[in-house]
Amino acid sequence: MNFSEVFKLSSLLCKFSPDGKYLASCVQYRLVVRDANTLQILQLYTCLDQIQHLEWSADSLFILCALYKRGLVQVWSLEQPEWHCKIDEGSAGLVASCWSPDGRHILNTTEFHLRITVWSLCTKSVSYIKYPKACQQGITFTRDGRYLALAERRDCRDYVSIFVCSDWQLLRYKVLLYSLDGRLLSAFCAYEWSLGIKSVAWSPSSQFLAIGSYDGKVRILNHVTWKMITEFGHPATVNNPKIVVYKEAEKSPPLGHLACPPPRVAAGPLTSSESKYEIASMPVSLQTLKPAADRANPRIGIGALAFSPDNYFLATRNDSVPNAVWIWDIRKLRPLAVLEQLCTVRAFQWGPQQPRLAICTGGSKVYLWSPAGCVSVQVPGEGDFQVLSLCWHPSGDSLALLSKDHFCLCFLEMEEGMRMAFGQRGDCT
């Protein structure tokens, strides 16, 4: 694993282009586009104010920069650097902005979620979609880009509406699990009279739908009958001998010093000391959090789940056991491994080409799991580089590690298993 130089950025705004050729990052009101391999600056754009959101078009030809404080969106072209577009939502304000799959329409959500405005870069036409619900992941597109599913709030009731992206008109069906011709396929409810679904993920083949709920379980539905085929629990004590539990441990812990207090006391990052994984003996008691009963959005339930690109594995995190990542074998429908970190898992993401999972915990390390095993890798250099988020290059050969104010590009060498090599790292203005 080779680490590049460290660069300044703002608010974790650092993204690879979909074709893998470019890396865009933001420093306040400046947008910097670099070559993804050499990190040479290719284009430098100046926006009217600080950039709060950055997004590539699907064809990697345009970059969207959202300036939420000013209700503006600015669009830049890589092929024609002199061309640019400015979209002003005016007094309606702006809280979210994204591309449509065709890369020629921009969807802006106004303040208070009064409406979604659809702007066409080709015809300069404008369409409006009313009643968007104020929620996370309330908008999504089909893989072919033909349809838009939108969570709506109308007449004190929740709806899911389907829109045709060619004219942004409503495909008038209210559904939960549906076919594109509007047939209601199934309505799934794991249980009643309690907090329900918290996270959802499709397998890449679309054969399975994983549903994570607040009861700490994942239900797997099949795409033929839309019935549940299995249920995965996340117990605080692991006593199944078929599960391999990897526990992170410091190689040389300082005397009388804990690298990270238990999560109920603090959730700070690890110090810069190196760590390793040890295989624990059964039974294993995982660190748990007791949720605050008097607060909204309790830290319970399945907060994150993702399928590997080959559909063979599913990674999950139960928010009441925040230090652990579970790996499930989808072919055998059973738990395969548990990785217990010394600190709270901030993010994890599968590589796009191989079943290789990258994990970060807010410390100066990045963790990798594959069917061959797992490894803890220290980010080299002076000072603590706290990895708060990460993203894979489309080829799966490199990772962008993001801290609060910087990013670092690292390269993986897999010729001899999971072998790591470190390059130089330096400051850059």
Buried (B, 14 or more C-beta within 10 A) or exposed (E): BBBBBBBBBBBBBBBBBBEBBBBBBBBEBBBBBBEBBEBEEBBEBEBEBBBBBBBBBBBBBBBBBBBBEBBBBBBBBBEEEEEBBEBEBEEBBBBBBBBBBBBBBBBBBBEEBBBBBBBBBEEEEEBEBEBBBEEEEBBEBEEEBBBBBBBBBEEEEEBBBBBEBEEBEBBEBBBEBBEEEEEEEEEBEBEEEEEBBBBBBEBBEEBBBBBBBBBBBBBBBEBEEBEBEBEBEBBBEBEBEEBBBBBBBBEEEEEEEEBBEEBEEEBBBBBBBEBEBEEBEEEBEBBBBEBEEEEEEBBBBBBBBBBBBBBBBBBBBBBBBBBBBBBBBBEEBEBBBBBBBBBBBBBBBBBBBBBBBBBBBBBBBBBBBBBEBBBBBBBBBEEBBBBBBBBBBBEBBBBBBBBEBBBBBBBBEBEEEBEBEBEEBEEEE
